[in-house]
Amino acid sequence: MENNYCVIMAGGVGSRFWPLSRQAKPKQFLDILGTGRTLIQQTFDRFSTFVPVENILVVTSVRYKDLVMEQLPELKKDQVLLEPLRRNTAPCVAYASYKIKIQNPKANIIVAPSDHLIIKEEEFVRQIKHGLDFIKTHDALLTLGIKPSRPETGYGYIQVKEKVSFNQLDNLFEVKTFTEKPNLDMAKIFLESGEFFWNSGIFLWSLPSILSAFDKYLSDVSALFAKGLKLYNTEDEVHFINKTYSECQGISIDYGVMEKAKNVYVLTADFGWSDLGTWGSLYENKQKDSDGNVIHGENVLIYDTTNCIVNLSDEKVAVLQGLNSYIVAESNDTLMICRKEDEQQIKQFVTDVRIQKGDSLV
């Protein structure tokens, strides 16, 4: 267990959850599910059951340092890695990997987003432990694939090929292809084929395996972060990281490494997963009333309203009449009313509000 490490990626701004999620306090720091714990706290709770707390790293934006320390007081300052610029997930993974190399060259690493929903916690932990057993003994880059329940167009997909013989598992496969978000017709074909699984964005690998992959497929990124081996955990780390991020390309670990490597595997599972990326995904995962509505807010009155998700502050009185399949969300004196089917436009709404009304509202 002392070789188990977890890297929690927590630098996103969650703009598709606007206006609840803001740049100043993105969705990972909110109790979106109403459980009493924020999404990042739930993620920490999940992994700390089998990863030593001192082996958990959070990579986030420098602007969210105080939020992380406030919400995860169990962490020491050197366990919170601060990115000065947004550079997607590959630099984030490289930074954490080289930090871990100083501590434990034999580390086995789980990389996970900070804002996902896992309903079946015990099954999730069981599958992660199977994955750790595999990467301990194999030069493998492993991802978790989710058995699709519908032709979802908002997720990337993983196509599997041959089953891998290991510890009598029947859900471990070699990866054939990664596919970006498909259109509806293609998503239906993926679902019917039985060969495609949702890409969860959760990865497992040994430290030597991921550093080798960086050297092979993203050598420029690897070389930049390798220069800091004598500077990590010293007073010079911040200056080094600021300089490195200014020189580093922005690229995802999926595109930069996983789609190119030959030693990529997937553990397929069903543990009640959602990336909670949109209001629609939150709607799908919340309990609904008899009219199919999800209502958050003490003083919301509804009439002839169906299949809506409403998120209003308790002190606001709202009357909704005649709506079907809408998102109604309010935060900090900002109100958004949007058809659920058009929620992909929310990013554009955020851009327009920033241009016309200023950064303070986004």
WOBELCOR-V766633 format. One line per field, one symbol per residue. burial: + if it has 9 or more other C-alpha atoms within 8 Angstrom, else -. A space follows every 50 residues. Layout:
burial: ???
//
This chain:
burial: ---++++++++-+++++++++++-+++++++-----++++++++--++-- ++--+++++++--++--++--+--+---++++++--++++++++++++++ +---+-++++++++++++--+-++--+---++-+++--++++++++++-- +-+-+++++++-+--------++++--++-++-+--++-++---++++++ -++++++-+++-+++-+++-+++++--++-++----+--+++-++--+-+ +++-+++++-+--++++++-+-+++++++-+++----+---++++-+-++ ----+++++++++--+---+--+-+++++++---++-+++--+--++--+ --++---+--++
//
